[in-house]
Amino acid sequence: MQTHDWIIAFSAFISEVLGTLSGFGSSTFFVPLATFFESLKLVLAITSILHCFGNISKIYLFKSEINLKRFIRYALPSIVMTGIGATMAIYFSSSWLEKALGLFLVIFAIFKFFSKEMTKTFSTKTSFSLLGISGFLTGLIGTGGAIRGIVLSNMAISKDTFVALSAFIDFGGDLLRAILYISNGFMDWSQWFYIPLMMIAAFLGSVVGKRILSRINQKQFEKIVSFFILISGLAMLFGK
């Protein structure tokens, strides 16, 4: 292991804390940070592993909020589209994907500032469509939870239910894309050490995130998160 591997692990921990607090997952933060140190395809594989462990941790920590029937209903479109997006990621160049991700993050950050007004008119059909788009982007460019966050914020649910539902929706798709990424050579097995590192980062980040979540004003924090996403997107668009 090299120094940058520890930096990636620490970035995963911080991203998991922020992902738990914001409710739309760690990849929105982790992918832009990790791509400064590794290729996007390896980052996609590592992110899917981080998400699997992170979602398991959040499902356990917020299990009292889970309504299985409703959660499965919302999870299905996202899981299917995640598989399609992950399959397509195999055939696109890394440079194109990085720029696409940066553009997506910039657009989302701007949209998020005005999401409260714009999500009031979401119909059930629109919500399911957006969850499908969220899954597709998750598979294709590594992060789509931000769109899922917009959909869930329209449902007027508690912070804890928000996090639990987001994790439940994400888990099936993340497991599927992890299998697709690894089976198509996105991660070499000489890099196996990322698996336990991501497991530790995911669990500790979820625990810390839950503790902080109970003590802060979520709406104010979401605005700070949106600004961070904007900076990350601009860095990917105009960086290396």
ABEGO torsion letter per residue (X at the ends): XBAAAAAAAAAAAAAAAAAAAAGAEAAAAAAAAAAAABBAAAAAAAAAAAAAAAAAAAAAAAAAABBAAAAAAAAAAAAAAAAAAAAAAAABBAAAAAAAAAAAAAAAAAAAAAAAAAAAABBAAAAAAAAAAAAAAAAAAGBAAAAAAAAAAAAGBBAAAAAAAAAAAAAAAAAAAAAAAAAAGABBAAAAAAAAAAAAAAAAAAAAAAAAAAABBAAAAAAAAAAAAAAAAAAAAABX
